[in-house]
Amino acid sequence: MERFSEYRIMWVLVLFDLPTETKKEKKAYADFRKRLMADGFTMFQFSIYLRHCPSAENADVHIKRVKSIMPEFGQIGILRITDKQFGEMEIFSCKKPVEAAQPVQQLELF
């Protein structure tokens, strides 16, 4: 069934490096993280958040939301990859391979 193809299902990764030297910058950083999490993103590593999306069209919606909440300063990268590509990732902790966590089943209501 095409609908659940590992090439159709997408992952959106948001990678960011935001300044946190002033109180205003710290607030912008915290607000950005909170808004990412409110949109269903979860922390993969520090300053790397990801979200499972059932389709490229759904990924576009979340990418647009990320673009709308970007703080004024800092660097942000947005990467979209297929579920197949995400599944090929090798994860290590102190040189020991780690089994990648299975994605949480998300129910989306419109």
N, C-alpha and C positions, 0 to 999 in steps of 0.2 A: 504494500500500500504506500503510495507516494507521500501521503500526508505525514508519515512518521519516519521519513528517510533521514539517515544520519547526515545527508548532504543538504537537506532542507532545514533541519533544526539548527539554530544558530546560538552562539555565545557572544555576548558583548562584554569586552574588557575595557575598563576605564583606568588608565594609569596617570597618576598626577604627582606633581611636585609643587606644592604651594608654600609661599612664605608664611612663617609663623613668628616673626620677630616682634610685631606690635600687637596690642590687644585687638585692634580692628582686623588684622590679618588672621589671628587665631580664631576669631569669631567667624570670619569668612570660610576658613578651613573646616571648622566644626559644622557650620551650616551646610556646606557642600556635601560632607560625609553623611550627615543626617538625611539630606534630601535624596542622595543616592540610595541609602538603605530604605527610605520610604517608597522608593520606586522599585524595590525588589532586588537591589544589588546586595551582594554579600562580600565580605572581605576575603580575598584570596591570600594576599600578603599585605604588609603595610603599604598603603598608597596604591594598591591594585585591587579593584573591585570588579566583580563579574556578575553577569545575569544570564540565565538560560531563557531563550526565546523560541517559541514553537515554529517560527517562520522568519524569513528575511523581512517581510512586511512588518511584523511585530518588532523586530530588532530596529527597524527604521524609526518606529514610534519612540522607543526608549532612547535611541541615539539623539533624536530631536529634543527630548526632555533634558538629557544631559547638557546639550548645547545651550539650552535656555537657562540653566542654573549655574553656569560657569562663573566663578569669581573673577573679579577684575584683573588680578595679578596671578602669576604662576604659569606653569606649563601643564597641559592636559593632553593626553593621547587617548583616542578611542579606536579600538580594534574589534572587528567583527570576524569571527571564524566559524566554520561549520562544526557540528557535533563530532564528525569524523576526525577533523583536525585536532579538536580539543582532546579527544580520546587517545590521540597519539602522544600527548605530552608525557614526558618522564618527570617525576617529582622526586626530589631527594631531600633527606634531612640528615645532615652530618655524614654525607657520602653513602648513606643507606637508602636504597629505593623505598619509596612510600607508596602504598596503594592509593590511587586517586579516589577521593570520596565520590560516591554516587550522587548525582544531582537530586535535590529535593524536588519531589513532584509538586509543581505549582498549579494551582487552580486559578484560572483567570476568568472573571465574569465581566461582561460588558453590558 
